[in-house]
Amino acid sequence: MTRKMNIPPITNIENALSVYYHHAELGNNEIEMLFGKKSSATVSKLKRIARDEMYQQDIFSFGSN
């Protein structure tokens, strides 16, 4: 069973568009650009949610083989 997390709102639409069009994957810096400064635990949870969604949609990570 997957636990749901309240995803914080995006802080700035221009930053969101920049991240979307200029970054193949989300790292800590990109997550901070999207959602503002968050704890490392929150960042890890957001990244896990993104990876789970990618897996469900058969989207592979840039660095995976």
C-alpha positions in Angstrom: 0.0 0.0 0.0 1.4 3.4 -1.0 1.1 6.2 1.5 0.1 9.6 0.1 1.9 12.8 0.9 0.6 16.3 0.7 2.6 17.8 -2.1 3.4 21.4 -1.4 2.3 24.1 -3.9 4.7 25.3 -6.5 6.1 28.6 -5.4 6.7 30.2 -8.8 5.3 29.3 -12.2 8.3 30.7 -14.1 10.6 28.5 -12.1 8.4 25.5 -12.7 8.5 26.1 -16.5 12.2 26.6 -16.4 12.7 23.3 -14.5 10.3 21.5 -16.9 12.1 22.7 -20.1 15.7 22.7 -18.9 16.1 19.7 -16.7 15.8 16.0 -17.7 15.4 15.0 -14.0 14.6 16.5 -10.7 17.4 16.9 -8.2 17.5 18.6 -4.9 18.1 22.0 -6.4 15.2 21.7 -8.8 12.9 20.6 -6.1 13.9 23.6 -4.1 13.2 25.8 -7.1 9.8 24.3 -7.4 8.6 24.1 -3.8 10.9 26.4 -1.8 13.3 25.3 0.9 12.3 22.0 2.4 13.8 19.5 4.8 15.9 16.7 3.4 13.2 14.2 4.5 10.6 16.1 2.5 12.8 16.3 -0.5 13.5 12.5 -0.3 9.7 11.9 -0.1 9.0 14.1 -3.1 11.7 12.3 -5.2 10.3 8.9 -4.2 6.8 10.0 -5.3 8.2 11.1 -8.6 10.2 7.8 -9.1 7.1 5.8 -8.2 5.0 7.7 -10.8 7.7 7.3 -13.4 7.8 3.5 -12.7 4.0 3.3 -13.1 4.2 5.1 -16.4 7.1 3.1 -17.7 9.3 6.1 -17.8 13.0 5.3 -17.2 15.4 7.4 -15.2 18.0 9.2 -17.3 20.9 7.4 -15.6 19.3 3.9 -15.5 20.3 1.1 -17.9 
